[in-house]
């Protein structure tokens, strides 16, 4: 799997975190992308999370929410200690994280950003997130994701 190496998988290997990789083929422009990815890897959609780069009071912040819902920007702003949140500019998100849209991982980003993970991540033993490139998801324990990102847990998703 050397061709599947990304900064996210390198971090997990270095930290000796148990994880598995799952490949898929879904166009990032597909409607309902997250549900299609969950189906392609045979995962419960409630356990597959998307990584969104946002701005909270002008500071880039990562939000990790289930693909089954949407981000609640007001809740994110409050969880991050700010007043207002919005989606970040795509080019800025890609440049800052070192990843491309559809493949942004919460792990191994070029510049480590404050991270807020929806508290539903802890509802199961495993969680799926992007491994750092389109077509590749990784599965790991939610506690490991929280620890490695120094994330805040909060209710930031809505159905």
Residue pairs with C-beta under 8 A, 6 or more apart in sequence:
1 21
4 21
4 23
4 131
4 133
4 136
6 105
6 108
6 131
6 132
6 133
6 136
7 98
7 105
7 107
7 108
7 109
7 110
7 132
8 105
8 106
8 107
8 108
8 130
8 131
8 132
8 138
9 19
9 21
9 108
9 131
9 132
9 138
10 108
11 107
11 108
11 148
12 19
12 107
12 138
12 140
12 144
12 148
15 148
17 140
17 141
17 144
17 148
18 140
18 141
18 144
19 138
19 139
19 140
19 144
20 138
20 139
21 131
21 136
21 137
21 138
21 139
22 41
22 43
22 128
22 136
22 137
22 138
22 139
23 41
23 135
23 136
23 137
24 37
24 40
24 41
24 135
24 136
24 137
25 40
25 135
26 33
26 36
26 37
26 40
26 135
27 33
28 101
28 102
28 103
28 134
30 36
33 67
33 102
34 45
34 48
34 50
34 66
34 67
34 68
35 45
35 67
35 68
37 48
37 67
37 137
38 44
38 45
38 47
38 48
38 67
38 128
39 45
41 48
41 128
41 137
43 128
43 137
43 139
44 124
45 66
45 67
45 68
46 66
46 68
46 120
46 123
46 124
47 66
47 124
47 126
47 127
47 128
48 66
48 67
48 127
48 128
48 129
48 137
49 64
49 65
49 66
49 67
49 117
49 118
49 121
49 127
49 128
49 129
50 64
50 65
50 66
50 67
50 130
51 62
51 63
51 64
51 104
51 105
51 106
51 129
51 130
52 62
52 63
52 64
52 65
52 71
52 87
52 104
53 60
53 61
53 62
53 63
53 87
53 88
53 92
53 93
53 96
53 97
53 104
53 113
54 60
54 61
54 62
54 63
54 71
54 73
54 76
54 85
54 86
54 87
54 88
55 61
55 85
55 86
55 87
55 88
56 76
56 77
56 80
56 81
56 82
56 84
56 85
56 114
57 77
57 82
57 83
57 84
57 85
59 82
59 114
60 88
60 92
60 93
60 96
60 113
60 114
61 76
61 80
61 82
61 85
61 113
61 114
61 115
61 116
62 106
62 109
62 113
62 114
62 115
62 116
62 149
63 71
63 76
63 115
63 116
63 117
63 118
63 156
64 106
64 115
64 116
64 117
64 118
64 121
64 129
64 145
64 149
64 151
65 71
65 118
65 156
65 157
66 118
66 120
66 157
68 159
69 118
69 157
69 158
69 159
70 157
70 158
70 159
71 156
71 157
71 158
72 155
72 156
72 157
72 158
73 84
73 85
73 86
73 87
74 85
75 154
75 155
75 156
75 158
76 85
76 116
76 154
76 156
77 83
77 84
77 85
78 154
79 116
79 152
79 154
79 156
80 114
80 116
80 152
90 101
93 101
93 104
94 100
94 101
94 104
96 109
96 110
96 111
96 113
97 104
97 105
97 109
97 110
97 111
97 113
98 108
98 109
98 110
98 111
99 105
99 109
99 130
99 132
99 133
100 133
100 134
102 130
102 134
103 130
103 131
103 132
103 133
103 134
103 135
103 136
104 130
104 132
105 129
105 130
105 131
105 132
105 138
106 115
106 117
106 129
106 130
106 145
106 149
106 151
107 129
107 132
107 145
107 148
107 149
108 132
114 152
115 149
115 150
115 151
115 152
116 151
116 152
116 153
116 154
116 156
117 142
117 145
117 146
117 149
117 151
117 152
117 153
117 154
117 156
118 153
118 154
118 155
118 156
118 157
119 153
119 154
119 155
120 155
120 157
121 127
121 142
121 145
121 146
121 153
122 142
122 143
122 153
124 142
125 141
125 142
126 139
126 140
126 141
126 142
127 139
127 140
127 141
127 142
127 145
128 137
128 138
128 139
129 137
129 138
129 140
129 145
130 136
130 137
130 138
131 137
131 138
145 151
146 153
